[in-house]
Amino acid sequence: MALSDQILQLLACPGCRGKLVEIGESLHCPSCGLKFPVRDGIPVLLLSEAEKEE
């Protein structure tokens, strides 16, 4: 399930406050390179759940 554009505009990376981009089943922050999971259509924007993009 894709997040709506309205929701994506409201969300920001909790690490650097950068804009998030939805790619597959996760949200990516191009600014700092963190990747956050989306579980059951709910973004999990916790730094402890984030992965560093390779």
C-alpha positions as CSV (number, residue, x, y, z in Angstrom):
1,M,0.0,0.0,0.0
2,A,1.5,3.3,-1.1
3,L,1.3,6.3,1.2
4,S,-0.6,9.3,-0.2
5,D,1.3,12.4,-1.3
6,Q,-0.4,14.4,1.4
7,I,0.9,12.2,4.1
8,L,4.5,12.2,2.6
9,Q,4.5,16.0,2.6
10,L,3.8,16.0,6.4
11,L,6.5,13.5,7.3
12,A,10.2,14.3,7.9
13,C,13.2,12.3,8.8
14,P,13.6,12.3,12.6
15,G,17.4,12.4,12.2
16,C,18.0,15.4,10.0
17,R,14.5,16.7,9.3
18,G,14.9,16.0,5.6
19,K,12.2,15.1,3.1
20,L,11.3,11.4,2.9
21,V,10.8,9.5,-0.3
22,E,8.8,6.2,-0.5
23,I,10.7,3.4,-2.2
24,G,9.0,0.0,-2.1
25,E,8.0,-0.9,1.5
26,S,10.2,1.8,3.2
27,L,10.8,5.5,3.4
28,H,14.2,6.8,2.5
29,C,15.9,10.1,3.4
30,P,18.2,11.2,0.6
31,S,19.8,13.8,2.9
32,C,21.2,11.5,5.6
33,G,20.8,8.1,4.0
34,L,18.5,6.5,6.6
35,K,15.8,4.1,5.6
36,F,12.6,3.6,7.7
37,P,10.2,0.7,7.5
38,V,6.5,1.0,6.7
39,R,4.6,-1.8,8.5
40,D,0.9,-2.4,7.7
41,G,0.8,1.0,6.0
42,I,2.2,2.8,9.1
43,P,5.6,4.6,8.8
44,V,7.9,3.6,11.7
45,L,9.9,6.8,12.1
46,L,12.1,5.7,15.0
47,L,15.8,6.1,14.8
48,S,16.2,2.8,16.6
49,E,14.3,1.1,13.6
50,A,16.2,3.0,10.9
51,E,18.8,1.3,8.7
52,K,21.7,3.1,6.9
53,E,21.4,2.9,3.1
54,E,24.4,1.2,1.5
